[in-house]
Each structure stands twice: as structure tokens, then as C-alpha cells.
Amino acid sequence: MTNSLYVTDVHEGHQSYKAVWFNRDEQDNLEQKHDVELIREEKRAEVEDEVRQQVDALMREELDNLKLVLDKDKGKRKAKKKKKAKKKKGKREKDLTPDRSMEELFEELVREGVIVRYPQVRLRDYLGSYNFLGTTLRQNEREPMPGLSDIRNVVTLFGVLPLGSESVHTKLVELKAKSKERKLDKAAPLVRAMLILGPRQTGKKMLLHGLCTEVGATLFDLTATNMAGKYPGKDGLKMLMHLVLKVGRALQPTVIHVGDCERMFMKKVPKSDKTEPKRFKKVLPKLIKAIKLDERILLVGTSQRPWEGDQKSLVSCHQKIVPIPRPDYNSRYMLWREFIKRHGGRIRDTLDLTSLTKVSDGYAGGHILEAVKQVLTEHRLEQQAARPLQAIEFIAPLAKMDPIYQDEEDQFKSWLEKTPHGKNRKKALEDAEGGQKDKKKGKKAAKK
């Protein structure tokens, strides 16, 4: 595990404390007045630096004058050819709305439904456990899926921290610049676009809303169904991208959401679909490239059927892919227990959570929450004292819902294995297994 970026700052603060305050006697300084000597030392260093710069400038002028006098005396004065490096003028983005105020642009986007209000949800409310069987599955040559708690941590590391903390974002930008100088472009985990994919009812929208709530972000919704009939034509689409970037930069941190993003990269859109999802296919990569490193803007795509779109185009747009699996036994147990408690239910010995967890294999958190809401009505909560809750009461609502079958999860796994990241991971695991086999062969040969 690499060291934190803030270890250096903490170490410098500790050294400063030891040098200045550790051996200082402050018993008589009850009012905590300022220390004149400390202020003088600090200001003396600043004044010395300013004076040194002024003296250096004067010395350079004197040196230049002496060189000119010597050249005149010797008659060998040469004209200095100043080669001014032509600065490459980057293409400035043309402001399509120079005469409109930010309040007017914001009002227009709200009126058109581009800027939307989101429910206040905390990421800690995204319940789930870690995958404790990862090592065991790898030993049996099966690649494990992450636990729901792992998913929450990934969204926090790559979404919440860079967007919510300006100091963290600045550190990542500095690390990104250093890594480019050393030709290590992948060293800094600064993400402009993230893809959250998973089956239905697994909490993709909840993670999005939790991310926005934690950082207090402005949410732009560019889902095809939401943008149907709005800003039509090429000029309208160009104006939309301009407004999203201009207002998003002014209201940072900003999150841009594209729901069902695989539809933008579909080869054939059904004729019944009037939302025109493919019109964002070319402008979305340009929008991501236009996000500068020092801007706290993140594009979040969500998908529950990624294989319906072109994989190469979909993966190239998103730097980070976060797959959400079906909840395992530990996560389902936690979901049943917490949802029942939060909705006023009392967990007693008559409620067999273990059997309920086993029966609900294949159901996601959204299914479990819906079942709890249907059972724990006001009338049922009033009867708990006389008639405690039982596991069989929650079976009937679950039976009416379609679970996430193993075939569907296998389809997600096969899609992930075909991505560049999946191929690299598979190759690394194969290399590690090959190295372990070679070591075992070497040990056997040494014994013989």
C-alpha cells in the first residue's frame, strides 16, 4: 500500500512543533499573547528574501552595463539576436452566451430539467458487507465480485474525495503533472468519468445521489429520456454542451449524470425509441476532454445492460468502471436487519433472519427494501406486541418480484472480462499462478 500524499505535510508540521514549541515554557503566558521574537524572525526572513531579489536585479543591470562598455572599447559589439519562442495559442472556447448572466443560464437549465434536484442520501446508508471469500474463490480459479462495502469505498475514493476536498484535488493534479513528466500517466488516480453498472435494484442511483449529497454537488441530468425534444439539432446540442460546461464550472463541484449510457453506443436503435440517444455519441467524449485537471467536474454514467452498446466506445469514455454485483449472504443479512429496524420493526427470536437471508438469494437491496415496506404497514407495526414479526411474512412480497438470476450476473462478468482492465487483470493472475507453479517445481527439484 502506497504512503498517503499528506504524510510529508504531517511530518513537516511535527518537525516545526519540535523546533519551536516543544521546549518553550508557556506557564506564565496565560493570555496566549503573541511572541515578538517569533514574528521578527519570520518577517526578517521575508525582508531578506525581498532585498536579495532587489540586489540580484541591480547586480544583473550592472553586469549588463559593464558588458556593453567592454564591447564598445574593443569594437566587437555584437547585436544580440533574441529568439522569441512562439507560444502556441490554444483554441479558446467560444462563448456562445456573452451577453447573458449566470443567473439567467442557471434558470434556463433548471426550467428545461437539465439541472435537477436529488434526494439527500448519505453514502453510509448504502448498506453492504465486504467480500470475505475473495481469496478462497481465487484459489479455486474463480474471479470474485466485489462486496457492496467495497463499492461504497471506491465511489468515496474516486468521487467524493477529489470533488469534495479542494486540497485532495490539488494534490492529485500535482501528482498527475509529475507522473506525466516521468512518463507514468497512470500514477495519479484523477478520474473525469466513472461508469457504474449493475443489474436492476442494486443501488446505482443511490450511489449517484449519495455522491452528490456528500460533496454538495450540482447535478446535471443528460439522460436521453430526460433530454428528449430539448435542444434539437446540431446547434441546439452545441448550445447544450456550452451551457453545461459554463454553468458547471461556475457551480463546482459538478456531477453530470448520463443514465442508460450504453444506448448512446447502440448499433441499431429501435424505431419505437424517440429519444434519439445516439446524438450524444460524438459530443460526450468531447465534453469529457474539455474538463480540465483543475476543475472539480465528474461525469457519472449508469448502465444495467452494457452489452447492448459498443464496448470499445463505452469503455473509452469512462476511466473507472464500478460493477455492482448481487448482494452476498453477509450483505443480505445486514440489509434485512437494518431495513426492518429503520421501518419500525422489532427483531425478536421469532424472526428467523438467517432463513430469510438464505431464501432471498438473488434479490438485490431494492427488492428487499420494497418487501419490507409492503409488510411493515402502520397497522402491522401496531400489532407487533401481540403478534411478533415472522420471516414467512416477507416471502410473499418477494415471490412477486423477479430476482437477479445467475445467468444475468455471468453476463456482466463476461462483459467485464472483455474490457482492457479485465484482460490485464486476467493476464496478471495467470502470470502470478505461473510464478507460483515454477517455485513449487524448483523446491521439488531441490529436494530430489
MOHU-V835838 format. One record per residue. N is the residue number from 1. RES is the residue in one letter. PSI is psi in whole degrees, 0 to 359 (* if undefined). Layout:
n = [N | N]
res = [RES | RES]
psi = [PSI | PSI]
//
This chain:
n = [1 | 2 | 3 | 4 | 5 | 6 | 7 | 8 | 9 | 10 | 11 | 12 | 13 | 14 | 15 | 16 | 17 | 18 | 19 | 20 | 21 | 22 | 23 | 24 | 25 | 26 | 27 | 28 | 29 | 30 | 31 | 32 | 33 | 34 | 35 | 36 | 37 | 38 | 39 | 40 | 41 | 42 | 43 | 44 | 45 | 46 | 47 | 48 | 49 | 50 | 51 | 52 | 53 | 54 | 55 | 56 | 57 | 58 | 59 | 60 | 61 | 62 | 63 | 64 | 65 | 66 | 67 | 68 | 69 | 70 | 71 | 72 | 73 | 74 | 75 | 76 | 77 | 78 | 79 | 80 | 81 | 82 | 83 | 84 | 85 | 86 | 87 | 88 | 89 | 90 | 91 | 92 | 93 | 94 | 95 | 96 | 97 | 98 | 99 | 100 | 101 | 102 | 103 | 104 | 105 | 106 | 107 | 108 | 109 | 110 | 111 | 112 | 113 | 114 | 115 | 116 | 117 | 118 | 119 | 120 | 121 | 122 | 123 | 124 | 125 | 126 | 127 | 128 | 129 | 130 | 131 | 132 | 133 | 134 | 135 | 136 | 137 | 138 | 139 | 140 | 141 | 142 | 143 | 144 | 145 | 146 | 147 | 148 | 149 | 150 | 151 | 152 | 153 | 154 | 155 | 156 | 157 | 158 | 159 | 160 | 161 | 162 | 163 | 164 | 165 | 166 | 167 | 168 | 169 | 170 | 171 | 172 | 173 | 174 | 175 | 176 | 177 | 178 | 179 | 180 | 181 | 182 | 183 | 184 | 185 | 186 | 187 | 188 | 189 | 190 | 191 | 192 | 193 | 194 | 195 | 196 | 197 | 198 | 199 | 200 | 201 | 202 | 203 | 204 | 205 | 206 | 207 | 208 | 209 | 210 | 211 | 212 | 213 | 214 | 215 | 216 | 217 | 218 | 219 | 220 | 221 | 222 | 223 | 224 | 225 | 226 | 227 | 228 | 229 | 230 | 231 | 232 | 233 | 234 | 235 | 236 | 237 | 238 | 239 | 240 | 241 | 242 | 243 | 244 | 245 | 246 | 247 | 248 | 249 | 250 | 251 | 252 | 253 | 254 | 255 | 256 | 257 | 258 | 259 | 260 | 261 | 262 | 263 | 264 | 265 | 266 | 267 | 268 | 269 | 270 | 271 | 272 | 273 | 274 | 275 | 276 | 277 | 278 | 279 | 280 | 281 | 282 | 283 | 284 | 285 | 286 | 287 | 288 | 289 | 290 | 291 | 292 | 293 | 294 | 295 | 296 | 297 | 298 | 299 | 300 | 301 | 302 | 303 | 304 | 305 | 306 | 307 | 308 | 309 | 310 | 311 | 312 | 313 | 314 | 315 | 316 | 317 | 318 | 319 | 320 | 321 | 322 | 323 | 324 | 325 | 326 | 327 | 328 | 329 | 330 | 331 | 332 | 333 | 334 | 335 | 336 | 337 | 338 | 339 | 340 | 341 | 342 | 343 | 344 | 345 | 346 | 347 | 348 | 349 | 350 | 351 | 352 | 353 | 354 | 355 | 356 | 357 | 358 | 359 | 360 | 361 | 362 | 363 | 364 | 365 | 366 | 367 | 368 | 369 | 370 | 371 | 372 | 373 | 374 | 375 | 376 | 377 | 378 | 379 | 380 | 381 | 382 | 383 | 384 | 385 | 386 | 387 | 388 | 389 | 390 | 391 | 392 | 393 | 394 | 395 | 396 | 397 | 398 | 399 | 400 | 401 | 402 | 403 | 404 | 405 | 406 | 407 | 408 | 409 | 410 | 411 | 412 | 413 | 414 | 415 | 416 | 417 | 418 | 419 | 420 | 421 | 422 | 423 | 424 | 425 | 426 | 427 | 428 | 429 | 430 | 431 | 432 | 433 | 434 | 435 | 436 | 437 | 438 | 439 | 440 | 441 | 442 | 443 | 444 | 445 | 446 | 447 | 448]
res = [M | T | N | S | L | Y | V | T | D | V | H | E | G | H | Q | S | Y | K | A | V | W | F | N | R | D | E | Q | D | N | L | E | Q | K | H | D | V | E | L | I | R | E | E | K | R | A | E | V | E | D | E | V | R | Q | Q | V | D | A | L | M | R | E | E | L | D | N | L | K | L | V | L | D | K | D | K | G | K | R | K | A | K | K | K | K | K | A | K | K | K | K | G | K | R | E | K | D | L | T | P | D | R | S | M | E | E | L | F | E | E | L | V | R | E | G | V | I | V | R | Y | P | Q | V | R | L | R | D | Y | L | G | S | Y | N | F | L | G | T | T | L | R | Q | N | E | R | E | P | M | P | G | L | S | D | I | R | N | V | V | T | L | F | G | V | L | P | L | G | S | E | S | V | H | T | K | L | V | E | L | K | A | K | S | K | E | R | K | L | D | K | A | A | P | L | V | R | A | M | L | I | L | G | P | R | Q | T | G | K | K | M | L | L | H | G | L | C | T | E | V | G | A | T | L | F | D | L | T | A | T | N | M | A | G | K | Y | P | G | K | D | G | L | K | M | L | M | H | L | V | L | K | V | G | R | A | L | Q | P | T | V | I | H | V | G | D | C | E | R | M | F | M | K | K | V | P | K | S | D | K | T | E | P | K | R | F | K | K | V | L | P | K | L | I | K | A | I | K | L | D | E | R | I | L | L | V | G | T | S | Q | R | P | W | E | G | D | Q | K | S | L | V | S | C | H | Q | K | I | V | P | I | P | R | P | D | Y | N | S | R | Y | M | L | W | R | E | F | I | K | R | H | G | G | R | I | R | D | T | L | D | L | T | S | L | T | K | V | S | D | G | Y | A | G | G | H | I | L | E | A | V | K | Q | V | L | T | E | H | R | L | E | Q | Q | A | A | R | P | L | Q | A | I | E | F | I | A | P | L | A | K | M | D | P | I | Y | Q | D | E | E | D | Q | F | K | S | W | L | E | K | T | P | H | G | K | N | R | K | K | A | L | E | D | A | E | G | G | Q | K | D | K | K | K | G | K | K | A | A | K | K]
psi = [129 | 156 | 153 | 152 | 342 | 4 | 319 | 317 | 318 | 320 | 317 | 320 | 322 | 317 | 321 | 320 | 317 | 323 | 327 | 312 | 343 | 314 | 12 | 134 | 113 | 20 | 324 | 356 | 64 | 328 | 357 | 54 | 164 | 154 | 115 | 319 | 321 | 319 | 319 | 317 | 318 | 314 | 329 | 319 | 321 | 318 | 318 | 321 | 316 | 316 | 320 | 319 | 319 | 318 | 319 | 317 | 317 | 319 | 323 | 320 | 317 | 320 | 318 | 318 | 319 | 320 | 320 | 318 | 316 | 321 | 322 | 318 | 320 | 349 | 21 | 40 | 129 | 139 | 129 | 125 | 114 | 116 | 106 | 118 | 128 | 120 | 132 | 120 | 111 | 153 | 116 | 141 | 128 | 130 | 111 | 349 | 61 | 335 | 12 | 140 | 164 | 327 | 321 | 318 | 318 | 317 | 321 | 316 | 325 | 317 | 324 | 355 | 16 | 314 | 122 | 156 | 141 | 152 | 145 | 104 | 135 | 147 | 333 | 341 | 350 | 94 | 150 | 164 | 171 | 159 | 100 | 351 | 14 | 313 | 320 | 318 | 321 | 324 | 333 | 20 | 40 | 128 | 120 | 155 | 151 | 157 | 165 | 328 | 325 | 321 | 316 | 320 | 322 | 316 | 324 | 315 | 317 | 351 | 303 | 310 | 311 | 325 | 320 | 331 | 117 | 327 | 320 | 318 | 319 | 319 | 318 | 323 | 317 | 317 | 324 | 317 | 318 | 321 | 328 | 322 | 325 | 10 | 41 | 69 | 336 | 10 | 327 | 122 | 56 | 117 | 130 | 330 | 136 | 137 | 119 | 117 | 150 | 167 | 175 | 151 | 20 | 357 | 30 | 313 | 325 | 320 | 320 | 311 | 325 | 319 | 314 | 321 | 318 | 325 | 354 | 44 | 159 | 126 | 122 | 130 | 106 | 27 | 143 | 320 | 328 | 331 | 7 | 125 | 1 | 138 | 62 | 160 | 173 | 318 | 320 | 320 | 322 | 319 | 321 | 312 | 322 | 314 | 320 | 315 | 318 | 311 | 323 | 321 | 327 | 335 | 38 | 147 | 148 | 139 | 127 | 119 | 134 | 103 | 149 | 51 | 344 | 338 | 336 | 334 | 21 | 143 | 318 | 119 | 133 | 144 | 334 | 346 | 112 | 9 | 350 | 62 | 334 | 351 | 344 | 0 | 319 | 328 | 335 | 313 | 324 | 322 | 319 | 319 | 331 | 346 | 118 | 162 | 326 | 7 | 134 | 73 | 132 | 131 | 128 | 117 | 144 | 146 | 140 | 357 | 68 | 337 | 350 | 343 | 171 | 119 | 317 | 314 | 320 | 317 | 324 | 335 | 335 | 128 | 334 | 131 | 125 | 101 | 134 | 118 | 179 | 143 | 137 | 187 | 312 | 319 | 320 | 320 | 316 | 320 | 314 | 314 | 312 | 320 | 319 | 319 | 316 | 337 | 19 | 6 | 150 | 125 | 114 | 183 | 335 | 342 | 106 | 91 | 330 | 313 | 322 | 323 | 318 | 319 | 328 | 19 | 128 | 347 | 143 | 178 | 324 | 323 | 316 | 318 | 318 | 320 | 319 | 318 | 321 | 327 | 314 | 69 | 171 | 320 | 320 | 325 | 326 | 338 | 4 | 326 | 319 | 328 | 93 | 158 | 145 | 154 | 329 | 337 | 333 | 353 | 319 | 313 | 323 | 324 | 337 | 351 | 150 | 122 | 175 | 108 | 162 | 327 | 321 | 319 | 323 | 327 | 321 | 317 | 316 | 324 | 318 | 324 | 336 | 350 | 158 | 320 | 319 | 320 | 317 | 321 | 319 | 319 | 319 | 319 | 320 | 320 | 320 | 318 | 320 | 321 | 320 | 321 | 319 | 321 | 319 | 319 | 320 | 320 | 319 | 318 | 324 | 324 | 320 | *]
//
